[in-house]
Amino acid sequence: MRLPRHDLLLFSPFVPEEKSLARSATMGLTPRIATTPDEVSAHFEAERFKLVVVECDPQRSELVQTAIDVHRRIPSEDSTALIALMVSQDNVLDLLRYTPCATAFAFLAARPHQLRAYILELLKP
């Protein structure tokens, strides 16, 4: 059975939503939104995505481990890209980026205003 395909799944644990940089960066892109790992898994059971954006809370999450955990939830036959981000203390984004053609995550740094550009680049047809 072919599952419906969407552009974007956003995993952000931030409540209230206004604290989420990823939500503001994806505004207007109509992402599916998950706030827990179980919700991420439920989305993958019902849908496929072009890109997953994972936003880590710098107070409680470790960027690499969270990215790996979400990446493992992506069905192995799927070609989903992934960006995991965390705002560091100097207001720079620590980014992990994975594309299906890559053999490993790429480590990047960016300013918050550049996040949308990274997302749009991976959503290009």
Secondary structure by P-SEA (a helix, b strand, c coil): ccccccccccccccccccccaaaaaaccccccccccaaaaaaaaacccccbbbbbbccccccaaaaaaaaaaacccccbbbbbbbbbccccccbbbbbcccccbbbbbcccccaaaaaaaaaacc
